[in-house]
Amino acid sequence: MLFTVAIVLLVLWLLGFIAFPVIGGFIHILLVIAVIVVLVRVINGKRPV
């Protein structure tokens, strides 16, 4: 589930850079949050996906 969300955010982030620069910044923040969540889960010893 988390992997799917990360992929969707990545695609929207790339689309934002091309089509909508303002929305791209917002998606970038969400992508960074998703990466931090994955790292915290890995550090805590849980499955990242």
C-alpha positions as a printed NumPy array, in Angstrom:
array([[  0.   ,   0.   ,   0.   ],
       [  2.71 ,   2.476,   0.984],
       [  4.743,   1.508,  -2.103],
       [  1.741,   2.28 ,  -4.327],
       [  1.287,   5.678,  -2.704],
       [  4.993,   6.434,  -3.207],
       [  4.762,   5.512,  -6.914],
       [  1.654,   7.67 ,  -7.417],
       [  3.332,  10.614,  -5.676],
       [  6.439,  10.182,  -7.812],
       [  4.407,  10.235, -11.028],
       [  2.397,  13.272,  -9.899],
       [  5.596,  15.011,  -8.849],
       [  7.166,  14.48 , -12.273],
       [  3.95 ,  15.611, -13.957],
       [  3.947,  18.689, -11.754],
       [  7.426,  19.672, -12.896],
       [  6.292,  19.517, -16.516],
       [  2.737,  20.863, -16.41 ],
       [  1.998,  22.606, -13.115],
       [  5.001,  24.09 , -11.29 ],
       [  2.963,  25.266,  -8.268],
       [  1.348,  21.867,  -7.702],
       [  4.734,  20.215,  -8.276],
       [  6.08 ,  21.889,  -5.139],
       [  3.188,  20.538,  -3.066],
       [  3.639,  17.047,  -4.475],
       [  7.37 ,  17.318,  -3.74 ],
       [  6.597,  17.939,  -0.066],
       [  4.253,  14.925,   0.017],
       [  6.904,  12.767,  -1.653],
       [  9.492,  13.77 ,   0.944],
       [  7.021,  12.898,   3.721],
       [  6.385,   9.487,   2.117],
       [ 10.136,   8.772,   1.961],
       [ 10.537,   9.755,   5.623],
       [  7.69 ,   7.409,   6.607],
       [  9.319,   4.521,   4.721],
       [ 12.679,   5.218,   6.391],
       [ 11.098,   5.328,   9.859],
       [  9.369,   1.987,   9.224],
       [ 12.659,   0.426,   8.066],
       [ 14.533,   1.773,  11.075],
       [ 11.858,   0.411,  13.405],
       [ 12.272,  -3.033,  11.83 ],
       [  8.888,  -3.253,  10.104],
       [  8.376,  -4.209,   6.492],
       [  8.675,  -1.063,   4.348],
       [  5.826,  -2.06 ,   2.038]])
